[in-house]
């Protein structure tokens, strides 16, 4: 198995049938993310391969990675030759099911939901107050703050679209 295959989840290992059951979701600003997570927390189900705790852990690691850096040993050719095209394709067609750009931000199987939500809230708060240079994205390369903000919102909406609030239980907005 090549190094590339070792960090990417194979598409056949991902439940792509559930991928079609996602709900439409978009965030314009980072401040919209945590209210949605907290709305979902009391009563929800997921239609993907991760639970809400895993999703929050992954998103927290991704947000922190924009400050602390990612593993940049993979995707070098794409990052150097066609980063803007890859970003356009991602926004246009979405993130492929099961695709990851850095295996270090894949969450473990067992995650405490409250802890994971706290980690995501802390990561978003940290990112919002960060004034220094942001790190290169593993696939898209260097992004300015506005590009990172848009990507963070897009990435969070992608993963949280797999979480559906239970209709049988009243949840606070």
Secondary structure as GFF3:
##gff-version 3
##sequence-region A 1 173
A	DSSP	alpha_helix	3	7	.	.	.	ID=ss1
A	DSSP	three_ten_helix	11	13	.	.	.	ID=ss2
A	DSSP	alpha_helix	16	19	.	.	.	ID=ss3
A	DSSP	three_ten_helix	30	32	.	.	.	ID=ss4
A	DSSP	alpha_helix	33	41	.	.	.	ID=ss5
A	DSSP	beta_strand	44	46	.	.	.	ID=ss6
A	DSSP	alpha_helix	52	68	.	.	.	ID=ss7
A	DSSP	alpha_helix	76	81	.	.	.	ID=ss8
A	DSSP	alpha_helix	83	93	.	.	.	ID=ss9
A	DSSP	three_ten_helix	103	105	.	.	.	ID=ss10
A	DSSP	alpha_helix	113	129	.	.	.	ID=ss11
A	DSSP	alpha_helix	145	160	.	.	.	ID=ss12
A	DSSP	beta_strand	163	165	.	.	.	ID=ss13
###
